[in-house]
Amino acid sequence: MNRPDGRAVAALRPVKITRSVLMHPEGSCLIEMGNTHVLCTATVEETVPRWMREGKGGWVTAEYGMLPAPPTSASSGAGWADGGWRSSG
């Protein structure tokens, strides 16, 4: 049995990773998997939290932000209209 795009049921979509897509962060990449695109950035700070200053090692934090996804059905009254998201409520 295959999916509508021809992939086997257990097959993943091809993954494409493009490095250095943004000018200002120290690191960036765009990860594409089908219609899903993820923009990742990395910045460097030479400081660590106060409680960690005596030891050796590094510090990594992460943040993420996601835009709302449109519903799978247009019958809900919500969706993209005139270039922007509109809510049904």
N, C-alpha and C positions, 0 to 999 in steps of 0.2 A: 504494500500500500504506500502511495506517495502523497505528499502535500500538493496543493494547487500549483506551487511554483516548481514542482518536479523533484524536490528533495525527499529523501526517505524520511519516515516518521521520526527516527532517532538522529537524523543528521542535523548539524548546526548550520546556520547561515555562514557564509564566508565572512571573515573578520578582516577589516582593513584598518591599519593604524598609521596615521600621518603625524610625524613629529614636527615640532617647532612651528605651530600654526599661528601663534600670537607673538607680537613683537615685544611686549613689556615684561611678562613674567620670565623668571629665570628658566623655566621649563614649561612646555605645553604640548599637548597632543590631541588629535581628534580620533576617536574610536568609532568606527562604523560597522554595524552588523544589521544588514537588511535596512529597514527604515528607521532603526534606532541609531541615533548619533549622540555620543557623549564627549563633551569638551572637558579636558582635564588640565589643570594648571598647577604649577609648583612655584613657591617663592622661598627665598632663603633669608633667615634672620640669624645673626651671630649671637643671639641671646638665648638663655634657657630660663625656666622658672627658678625663682629664688631658692627653693628647697633642693634644687638639683645642682647648684653652683659648685658645691664641694666635691662632687664625684666626677667621674668621667662618663662620657656617653653623649647621646644626642636626644633631641626632642622632636616628635612628629605629631602634628595635629591635622585634623581633616574637617572640612566643611562641605556641604553640598546644597544645591538649590535646584528645585525642579519646577518647571512650568506645568500648569494643569493640562492634562491630556483631554482631547475632545472625546465625547461619548462614542460608543460604537454604533449607536443608532441616532439618527437625526430627529426621531419622533419625540425626544425628551424636551425639545424647545431650547436646549442649550447648544452652543456650538460656535464655530467661527463665522462671523458676519462682518462685512465691510472692513476686513483686515484686522479684526481683533476678536477676542473671546467675549461671548455674552452668556450670561447665566439665565437659567429658566426661572429662577426665584426672585 
